[in-house]
Amino acid sequence: MISPGLGWRDIRTHRVRSLLAVIGIVIGVAAIASMGILGNGLTVSVSGTIASAGDTIVVTPNVTAAETATPNASAGIDTGLRITGRQVDEIRRVAGQNPVIPIHAAVDTITTVNGPRAVAIYAMDPADVSSLLGRESGSYLRYGSDVMVGARLAAEEGLKVGDSLVIGAGEERVRVVGILEERGVGLDIDPDEALIVPDAWFTPRFGVRDYDLVVVRVRSPGEIDAVKAAIAARLNAREPVVNVFDTRRMLETLVDTFNRLSALVTAAAAISLAIGAAAILNAMLLSVNGRAGEFGLMRAIGATRGLVFRVVLSEALLLGVAGSAAGAVLSLAGGYLAVSALLLSSGPFFTVQTLVSVLYGIAFGIGVSLLSGIVPAWRAAMTNPVDALRCR
């Protein structure tokens, strides 16, 4: 059994040296655990999106090299390109029984009690909303001037069901009939800070009848590739007029990228632990050299080599535990701030993976500290009592 009493006494005697030795462990554990928390938070967030929106095919207007855009709802807004009603009918023919949801997109100013702000506005047939978006409270859209509000927008503006707000320079007043469930990362639309309005209300006010994108919710994941290929073959037979992609593949690619990035950054953070291990090794060797007489006396009065070994190793263990504990606290604080800032939500932080990342960092820090103490402990255990006492 390791004896911590004498080890703790020496740590208190050499506080500055021990503190410097611990700093490297603190930094290493904090870096490894924080990167693990961030990577897992990203993975959890994107994995949740895969589960909720991974059965989605998105069709957007084809963008030429001169008109660059990203594959999301902003394509139509940025370039003026649209998907026509005839093309939507073609998509419906090849999509079979899978819901096809054409969507208009725009950006406009809304005015609430907090003042004006620009928001994205998505318009669709009210009958299609429940096929694409979840509802947190209130009701789904009806025909008229009712709107649904994204979860984050509602939270930021203090909006609730029954409130009213003003849209655009014309100051048209609309009523909030529902609050959407928070959705997170979106590769089709980003509703969390947006308004959802009926298409019949949208088209005369924004002067457009064609669509910015079309979302197809495939009922069976096994049909995704076939439906996607059928849409591309029908609409792009003569020339590429639309882009067709499925969110599952893109999201899975993102998850894989996040995992690789997390592993790479964690490996880089391990360098800090190596530096901490070197500091502990140096501190322990100095401690052993300065206490040769003490170890010689212990051996002379009957202490075994094993006991001396455990006394010195306990010092390394205590340094490792202290550094790892402090690093774990820092990693929790840093990981929470990083996840909240990058994902705009703290939800992915409160998962089992977060605890696993912290425990992994603690175990790594303690393990490295023990390994660093083995050589000094062995040297102390092999101290010759006669030579050591002669030098006192």
Buried (B, 14 or more C-beta within 10 A) or exposed (E): EBBBEBBEEBBEEBEEBBBBBBBBBBBBBBBBBBBBBBBBBBBBBBBBBBEBBBBBBBBBBBBEEEEEBEBBBBBBBBBEBBBBEEBBEBBBEBBBEBBBBBBBBBEBEBBBEEEEEEBBBBBBBBBBBEBBBEBBBBEBBEEBBBBBBBBBBBBEBEBEBEBEBBBBEEEEEBEBBBBBBBBBBBBBBBBBBBBBBBBEBBBEBBEBEBBBBBBBBBEEEEBBEEBBEBBBEBBBEEEEBBBBBBBBBBBBEBBEEBBEBBEEBBEEBBEBBEBBBBBBBBBBBBBBEEBBBBBBBBBEEEBEBEBBBBBBBBBBBBBBBBBBBBBBBBBBEBBBBBBBEEBBBEBBBEBEBBEBBBBBBBEBBBBBBBBBBBBBBBBBBEBEBEEBBEEE
